[in-house]
């Protein structure tokens, strides 16, 4: 069974654009005014941007930490071999 990559899925702009569309559509069905719909859609997009940024920066930091750990292991091995 395949694992779902939740980090990638939650950082998808397409997902959050679809969520904003669904929320706006539901707001229209329930008769909310345009101002409220606009505010809700703006909030969804803003939250999505923050989530995408946090996830992306986390991936960048993870990659940098892995590289630093590999470099440290190589340096320790070089010192040990001397």
Residue, then its C-alpha position, 0 to 999 in steps of 0.5 A: x500500500x502506498x503512503x500518502x505524502x501529506x506534506x506535498x499534498x497540503x502545500x499544493x496551491x491547487x488544493x487550496x484554490x479548490x478549497x477556496x472555490x468550494x467554500x465560496x460555492x457553499x457560501x453562495x448556497x447559504x446566501x452569504x453576501x459577497x463581502x463575507x465570501x471574499x473575506x473567507x476566500x482571502x482567509x483560506x488563500x492566506x492560510x494556504x500560503x503560510x502552510x505552503x511556506x512552512x512546509x517548504x522551508x521545513x523541507x529545505x531545512x531537512x535537506x540542509x541538516x542531512x547534508x551537514x550530518x553527512x559532511x560531519x560523518x565524512x570529516x569524522x571518518x577522515x580524522x579517524x583514518x589519520 
